[in-house]
Amino acid sequence: MSYELERHLARRGETDLLEQVRAISSMIGVSYVRQGEQLGLGHAVLQARDLVGDEPFAVMLGDDIIDSAVPCMRQMLNVYESYGGPVVAVQRVPRSDISAYGVIDGAPEGDSERLFRIRDLVEKPEAEDAPSDLAIIGRYILTPEIFDDLENTPRGAGARSSSPTACGGSASAGRSTATGSRACATTPATSSAS
């Protein structure tokens, strides 16, 4: 799973933990890429281009924990299967906290109170400039077309490239990243993010 973690545990003599890590590693096949420098989420996603190829893929950030009876990613896959385009998980956030998040400008989709067609994404707006209170919460289903958009997205503040910024650049041009006007956001049922 992680050579560095296994080496660290071995050096510290934590054989029980080392055995657990190795047991978990043998249960699944995991492929990953490393981001050499911290240049933002968009750059990190771009590093997976060769691994992903021409397939849709999920991005799940570990700093958001979502507790729901139906897993958030399953809910998002249901939306992806219905609409055939990128999906972003969002959660309503108090305006006082909105500047810490990427935020969508979205229109309700169909009869659902939890599904929105994305018009634009704004990275960490000031409260008065935020297009909504729907904050992106670290779960994405993206299509491979994102990679061209990421390569053509100028770096943001601090020379970082943001996946939401790349998606937003496309959405504001009148299309989502991959499939015309099919980018959707969903609020996971019974979610809590931290």
ABEGO torsion letter per residue (X at the ends): XBAAAAAAAAAAGBAAAAAAAAAAAAABBBBBBBBABBAEAAAAAAAAAAAAEABBBBBBBAABBBBBABBAAAAAAAAAAAAGBBBBBBBBBBAAAAAABBBBBBBBBEABAABBBBABBBBGBBAAABABABBBAGBBBBBAAAAAAAAABBBBBGGBBBAAAAAAAAAAAGBBAABEAABBBBBBBGBBBX
